[in-house]
Amino acid sequence: RLPIKETVEIRFGKLDKEFKIRIEPLHVEFKTGKERNLLDAFLTHGIEIESICGGNGICGKCIIRVERGQTSLPTEIERKILGKRLEKKYRLACQTYPLSDLVITIPLSSMRKRGKILEWGIMSEVDINPEVKCRYVELQRPTLEDQRPDEDRILDGLSLKTIDYQFLTQLSKRIRSMSWKGFFIYRDEELLGVEEEKRIYGVAVDIGTTTIVAYLVDLITGNIVKVKSDYNPQISFGEDVISRIEFSLKEKGLLKLHETLIDGINQLIQKLCKEEGITPDRIYQINCAGNTVMLSTLLRTPIEFIGKTPFIPPFTKSKEVKSRELKVSINRAGYVYTLPSVSGYIGGDVIGDILTANVINEREYFFLIDIGTNGELVLGNSERILSVSCAAGPALEGMGIKYGMRGTVGAIERVYVDPYSWKPYYRVIGGVKARGICGSGLIDAVAGMYVAGIINGGGRLIEKGYNIKEVEGERMYVIAHKEETDMGEEIGIIQRDVRNVQLAKAAFYAGYKILIESMGVKPEDIKKIYIAGAFGNYISASSAVLIGLLPDLPNAKVISIGNGAGMGACRTLISIKEKELAEEIADKIEYIELSSEKKFYKEFVKATQFPHENLEEFPRVKKVLETKNISILEKY
């Protein structure tokens, strides 16, 4: 079978003709050629459409309707995902190529909307001692008797050793215009600039696979004065790290990932500066937390080998780079610092989480879980810390879920299933008609279905009952009826969705089992559970325990730390001590590669059951099933 591009060339000639594409209801027009699929064309022209898999035909989210014009024939992927909807002119943008002028409708359910981005987290007290400092000095003016060069005069007066080259080119005029006095900005023993007022800033950035959060920090007071966030613009190339790694292998792929990320960070910096009423040259340092792939693309280092056995990253140690080398929009003498990583899949974001949880000196055992597009688990105490990574996040964030979507307006975020009547009750973000279900709603729904008996421990959906129906050959439990949705079709949980949740939650629980066995501890030894990340912040912990995503630990206190990575980056920006602690944590953490653990597969299979093959590991869930009283888990 020929690739689509070659098939089009054979049938319709060379790919040199451009067609006019009109998009409704956006009233946007642009031109594109036959060689480019519609998803690629949309993204090139700034039209934001959902595509969780990065255009690989897996997620089925980039649904469009061709109102007029000719396109390439439907692919096997489309026949499988869309089924009878093909007859109503629905297509997948990533699989469709234009063969004439087109009029396209993008349904509301396919349009990318800004969702809930977790910006804040817990912040315990920090000693204010940033690397970038400010000191007021009045220097002696040069005379015929004192003809020292400007560089020597300033370094002697400030007891520093060097001056940034970029600032050196401006120094002579700058210091004379300020009458040889001012607030001198320095880092370690290097002079970076001089200001007329005592006002300097830094920016902490949490670079997530899905979102970016930037914090403007006053380096004099140590206060976070502004925060801005947005989606990571790299998501147009794929929504998980594996998709990004694959994209980096394309021609100039790594460069595109790098430039797109830098552009996204710069836009947030501009917004921060505008709100604070400052210019970007007042910012002298950026500290970045993120997973290893994100930090690698930030520094434009190859990421392809992170995706191949034995999963080796280009670097794990922290890096310090002049901002001008990366074209980051702050003072050109300033620095970009990246938190250290541990392995290809335990990055600086986890180091930030641990800093925020403030557990490095905990004598009792803690369990930290960061559930995002990728999942990281950490178990330890002051003596030893172990970590694993689980590739389970995408399913929990909508990938591979029939009506799955991000936590944006229109997403069902909370679900309660009456255990006796099976009637569902739900809440939608924004209070509008439902257009899909996000991760927190998905976990609630599956947990409620399990307690009610709509699915059994093996995940099998019951054949008949209230709100159970057949949809394109698959059984579905209906949550929202046609009149309750904005696209006029029912939204529910199909058998395949349940299977995907089973696989995702099994990976997490099996990772947890490997950790406790490797550490040689019992579940009751764990006294605190820290939940980090956006997904972990919004899910119901009791629902997560009911399905076996989280362990049933009656003696443990559950603490949500919010955006731990972002708060951790802020801590390293505010305090040299916290930065040194980040390095210490990275050196201390031991990484366990699950793919090389023989026990992992056995534990994984056991954990595919709800909540687990051995129900004795979930004593409170067992009581919930006996009584149908979910309040037993209210401690969570």
Buried (B, 14 or more C-beta within 10 A) or exposed (E): EEEBBEBBBEEBEEBEBBBBBBBEEEEBEBEBEBBBBBBBBBBEBEBBBBBBBBBBBBBBBBBBBBEEBEBBEBBEBBEEBBBEBBEEEBBBBBBBBBBEBBBBBBBBBBBBBEBBBBBBBBBEEBEEEBBBBBEEBEBEEBEEEEEBEBBEBBBEBBEBEEBBEBBBEBBEEBBEEBEBBBBBBBBEEBBBBBBEEEBBBBBBBBBBBBBBBBBBBBBBEBEBBBBBBBBBBBBBBBBBBBBBBBBBEEEEBBEBBBBBBBEBBBBBBEBBBEEBEBEBBBBBBBBBBBBBBBBBBBBBBBBEBBBEEEBEBBBBEBBEBBBBEBEBBBBBBBBBBBBBBBBBBBBBBBBBBBBBBBBBEBEEBBBBBBBBBBBBBBBBBBEBBBBBBBBBBBBBBBBBBBBBBBBBBBBBBBBBBBBEEBEBEBBBBEEEBBBBBBBBBBBBBBBBBBBBBBBEBEBEBBEEBBBBEEBEEBBBBBBBBEEBBBBEBBBBBBBBBBBBBBBBBBBBBBBBBBBBEBBEBEBEBBBBBBBBBBBBBBBBBBBBBBBBBBBBBEEBEBBBBBBBBBBBBBBBBBBBEBBEBBBEBBEBBBBBBBEEBEEBEEBBEBBBBBBBBEBEBBEBBBEBBEEEEBEBBEBB
